[in-house]
Amino acid sequence: MTLAKELALDKAMAARQTCPGPCGRRYFHCLPLKTLGSCLECFDGTPADPSSYVTFAAAHQLAA
């Protein structure tokens, strides 16, 4: 995989994993945005497990 392809894939996954709600967290799994519109914490207040999202503004480190 080229660096450009890896960067494009990371951007696409970031769009699927980042909550558009007030928290703006990037989770390690894809969010059900079609049904909920945000993560569970923003949707109904259910606390998110801190190990399920990135807790800092991580610089993306690509493999290539």
N, C-alpha and C positions, 0 to 999 in steps of 0.2 A: 504494500500500500504506500502510495506517495504521501509526502507531508501535506500537500494540498487536499488530498482525499481524506486524510485523517482529521485535518482541521475542519473540513466541511461536515464530517460525521459528528465531531464533537459539538459543533454549533447546532446541528439538528437534534442531537440528544439533549443538549442544554435547553432547547425550546420545549421539549417534552417533559423534562424533569424539573423545571423551575416554576414555582408557584407565581401566578400573576396577581395574587392577592397582596395584602399589606405586608406579609412576612418576607416575600421574595426569596425564599430559600430554594436551593437546588438539592433535590433529593436524589438518592441512589437508585430510585425506581421511577418509572413513568407515572405521571399523575393522571387520574381520570377527569381530565378537564372538560370532556364532552358532557359528562353527567353532573359533576359537581361544580366545575368552574374554577376550583382552587384546591388546595390541600385540605385535609380534614380539619386541621386546626383553624384555618381561616373560615372554613365552611360552617362548622358547628361548635368549635371550641375544644374538640378532642385533642388533648396534648400529644404532640408528636414525639416519638422516641428520638433523643438526641443522636443516637447512632445511625439514624436513617437519613440524615442530611449533612451537607457540608457546613461546618460551623464557622468557617472563616472564608475570607475572599481568596480562594485558592487560585494561584496562577496555573493555568493549564500547562501540563508538561506532557508533550506529545512524545511518542516512542521514537519517532524518526529524528 
